[in-house]
Amino acid sequence: MMMTKHNYMSELERLLAKVPDKQRREWLFDYYSHFQQAEENGQSEHEAALELGDPRQIASELLLGYKVQRAEAEKSFGNTSKAVLATVSLGFFNIVFVLGPYVAAVGVLIALWATTLALGLAGVTTVLESTWSGMFTLTQAASIGLVCIGLGILLGVGVNALTKGFFAATIKYLKFNTKIIRGKKQ
Amino acid sequence: MNVQFKKGVLELCVLVLTSEGDRYGYELAVKISSKFEVAVGSVYPLLNRLTLEGYFSTYLKESNEGPPRKYYQLTEAGWQHMRGLIHEWSSFSTAVNEIIEEGIRP
């Protein structure tokens, strides 16, 4: 099939649909002006499209850099996961070696956060419970409650630091690897 | 040459090409792909990444023919990064050359 400039550009645009407008337009501009300049040098649209390479590969490469950058700027669970998935989908890593450990580590973090929350909740409910039924006196309940909440806060601070550190380390690892083994697929 | 290896040195080549003077995307893409067997389109994501990492700044300049061109200019961080890569590359290639020379000696 003959690939025209129009085909190529709309395919690329479709593949990059999820990216914010401004970024997408900036990327598309590069390819648009590439076609323009290829034409000035007497190349046909089809030749230029062939030379540029598969739009799917180009889109993956663009998206990878973008997602890693985003995750670096804001170390959130969503951003880090997107970067991990983009890396896996480009074929840089075996799913077992990157996605597996990542999911496992996220599982551990979620468990730690749940424990933190449970401790805080236990503290509050002990106090509330003592005002209704008489298992503990209010003073006893208050001290147990304070201990629980205190432990919860301490754990929370620790887990928070751990979570941030984990996301930062993941991104560092992704960047390191994508630089060394860029573009395994042709 | 092996594809993975080529893509690794692409970054170095792009930086060195712009150290001689600001270049526009098309120029770099064509130059790189004439020397290496790499899809021309893959050069742009690389330029993008290097810009995001602060090694390039870009500006638009009108051209006589067609639309304005996006020029890439090496930043101070880019210069430093390039020097580091050149250093890495030369110690690497010296090591390989030494092994080759020792290997093919009769």
Interface residues (C-beta under 8 A of the other chain):
Chain A: W27 F29 D30 Y31 Y32 S33 H34 Q36 Q37 A38 E40 E51 L52 G53 D54 P55 Q57 I58 E61 L62 L64 G65 Q69 K179 I180 I181 R182 G183 K184 Q186
Chain B: V3 Q4 K7 G8 L10 E11 G25 Y26 A29 S33 A39 V40 G41 S42 Y44 P45 L46 L47 N48 R49 L52 E65 G66 P67 R69 K70
